[in-house]
Amino acid sequence: PGFLSGNYDPCFSINDCELTASRCEELTVDFAGFLYTDGICTVECGVLGARSPDCPRALVGRFGSCYPSNAAGGSSNTPVCFEPCNDTNDCIVGFRCLGDLDLCAQGEPCPIEPGDAICVPGPD
């Protein structure tokens, strides 16, 4: 077998992910008028919000954030773990760090907690 990706790493199918991941979640994010699509190895979660105890820790040392997949360009409202970040340097190549204000339209209900930021597909 080839190299398996860990949680929050990119994937094309669940077969690319370590056994600790239960999903390869495809996300499509509009950034400055361009669409960026990639998949991440992740798990479903039940405790919504930033620093969810249901989510694996990320490189920044915090537990991941649990939000509906479609909050960051996924195709369903299934809650999954996203990699938390402070800035784009915390995200892998092909992903960027976007916060609640970047991911949600002003005035719209937003599932992303105020002040939280997650790694999503985008320009480096």
Secondary structure, 3 states (H helix, E strand, C coil): CCCCECCCCEECCHHHECCCCCEEEEEEEEECCEEEEEEEEECECCCCECCCCCCCECCCCCECEEEEHHHHCCCCCCEEEECECCCHHHCCCCEEEEEHHHHCCCCCCCCCCCCCEEEEECCC
